[in-house]
Amino acid sequence: MSFLQTEVICHSRKVCSLYKRALRNLESWYDRRPMYRYRAVLLRARFDENKDVKDLRVAQQLLDDGEKELFSLIQYQPKKFPLSPGGVAYEREVRAPDWVLDYWHPWEKAFYPDYFAKREQRKKEYVEWWEKTYGKPAEQGH
């Protein structure tokens, strides 16, 4: 449940988050770099206009208005980085778990004798460490 807020976030961090999300939204709208940079400079100027507001109620109202404006201008098909969640290459590379190597045929293991010798040694050391730390597993009687 990553959407739940579990910590107190300061006002300046919320403003920085709003600014970054607004910039990412601009990137989604403008694919031409000069137009994006022009809009980014205008956006930064709008944020700089209110950077010296000391009254927290006014600052909070400005933040709320900015969130509403961003929500109303949000890109309907935002750009995503390829390896980010939602990107075209997210979780594309499937990594096999380590236990798959236990099911290799001995002839396949024969091609990598040093690796599998070291792997068996490490497995043995791990079992010894586990038994030393947590004790031997209890026998299950039927």
Long-range contacts (C-beta under 8 A, 24 or more apart in sequence): 11-56, 11-59, 11-60, 11-63, 14-63, 15-47, 15-63, 18-63, 18-66, 18-67, 18-70, 19-43, 19-44, 19-47, 21-70, 22-66, 22-70, 24-78, 24-79, 25-70, 25-73, 25-74, 25-75, 25-78, 27-79, 28-75, 28-77, 28-78, 28-79, 29-75
